[in-house]
Amino acid sequence: MATEIEYEGIKVRGGKLFLIFTLLSALGGGAWTIFNFYNDYLDMKEKILLYTEPDLTGIEERLSVLEATTVETKDYVSEIRTDLKDDIRRTEDIAYSAEKFAKDSSRELQDDLKKLEEDLKLELNKALNNPLNMSIAK
């Protein structure tokens, strides 16, 4: 026994009934999905219309203060850098002068010691070659 439905002279059997039921449920699901999308669209449209921009003046003020501070810091760092370069150059000049003075002093001292040694040898030879020195030594 096959299931059969008759409506206003149209007879529908089980296979066709299943096909009609499947089509109706697919159309119902599609209609429900479209309704939900439309509802979401209306909610989103309402939120967009009610949207107000946040107040960013506090952030903008803090940014401007930060920019000013950054510029001041950059200038200060640049000034320190220039001062350090000058100090390093001065220190190098002083070190060069001290090194030159030490070398010159060392040379002068060596020359003075050589002269003193020569003078001492000359005096010693003079004393040893003295005829009075010979009579005492015998």
C-alpha positions in Angstrom: 0.0 0.0 0.0 1.5 3.2 -1.1 0.7 6.5 0.5 -1.5 8.6 -1.6 -2.9 12.1 -1.0 -5.6 13.7 -3.1 -6.2 17.4 -3.2 -8.7 19.1 -5.6 -8.3 16.3 -8.0 -4.6 16.0 -7.9 -3.2 12.7 -6.6 0.2 12.7 -5.1 2.0 9.5 -4.2 4.9 8.8 -1.7 7.9 9.7 -3.9 6.3 12.9 -5.1 5.1 13.7 -1.6 8.7 13.3 -0.3 10.0 15.6 -3.1 7.4 18.3 -2.4 8.2 18.1 1.4 11.9 18.5 0.6 11.3 21.5 -1.7 9.1 23.2 0.9 11.6 22.7 3.7 14.4 24.0 1.6 12.3 27.1 0.7 11.4 27.6 4.4 15.1 27.3 5.4 16.1 29.8 2.7 13.3 32.2 3.8 14.4 31.9 7.4 18.1 32.6 6.4 17.2 35.6 4.4 15.1 36.9 7.3 18.0 36.5 9.7 20.4 38.3 7.3 17.9 41.1 6.8 17.4 41.4 10.6 21.2 41.6 11.1 21.4 44.2 8.4 18.8 46.3 10.2 20.6 46.0 13.5 23.9 46.9 11.9 22.4 49.9 10.1 20.9 51.1 13.4 24.3 50.8 15.2 26.0 52.7 12.3 23.5 55.5 12.5 23.9 55.7 16.3 27.7 55.6 16.2 29.5 58.6 17.6 33.2 59.3 17.2 35.2 58.9 20.4 36.7 62.0 21.9 40.4 62.0 21.0 41.4 65.5 22.2 43.2 64.1 25.3 45.3 61.8 23.1 46.0 64.6 20.6 47.1 66.9 23.4 49.4 64.1 24.9 50.8 63.5 21.4 51.6 67.2 20.9 53.3 67.4 24.3 55.2 64.2 23.5 56.3 65.7 20.1 57.5 68.9 21.8 59.4 66.9 24.4 61.0 64.7 21.7 62.2 67.8 19.8 63.6 69.3 23.0 65.3 66.0 23.8 66.7 65.7 20.3 68.2 69.3 20.5 69.6 68.5 24.0 71.2 65.3 22.8 72.7 67.1 19.7 74.1 69.7 22.0 75.7 67.1 24.3 77.1 65.3 21.3 78.8 68.5 20.1 80.1 69.3 23.6 81.5 65.8 23.9 83.2 66.0 20.5 84.8 69.3 21.6 85.9 67.8 25.0 87.4 64.8 23.2 89.3 67.0 20.8 90.6 69.2 23.7 91.7 66.0 25.6 93.5 64.7 22.6 95.3 68.0 22.2 96.3 68.0 25.8 97.5 64.4 25.6 99.5 65.2 22.5 101.1 68.2 24.2 101.9 66.2 27.3 103.4 63.4 25.2 105.5 65.9 23.2 106.7 67.6 26.4 107.6 64.2 27.9 109.6 63.2 24.8 111.3 66.6 24.6 112.2 66.4 28.3 113.5 62.9 27.9 115.7 64.0 25.0 117.0 67.0 26.9 117.7 64.8 30.0 119.6 62.3 27.8 121.6 65.1 26.2 122.4 66.6 29.6 123.5 63.2 31.0 125.8 62.6 28.0 127.3 66.1 28.4 127.7 65.5 32.2 129.4 62.1 31.5 131.7 63.6 29.0 132.6 66.5 31.3 133.2 64.0 34.1 135.4 61.8 32.0 137.3 64.9 30.9 137.8 66.1 34.5 138.8 62.6 35.6 141.4 62.3 32.8 142.6 65.7 33.6 143.0 64.8 37.2 144.7 61.5 36.4 147.1 63.1 33.9 148.1 65.8 36.3 151.9 65.6 37.1 151.1 66.3 40.8 148.9 63.3 40.9 151.7 61.0 39.7 154.1 62.0 42.5 151.5 61.2 45.2 150.5 57.9 43.7 154.1 56.5 43.9 
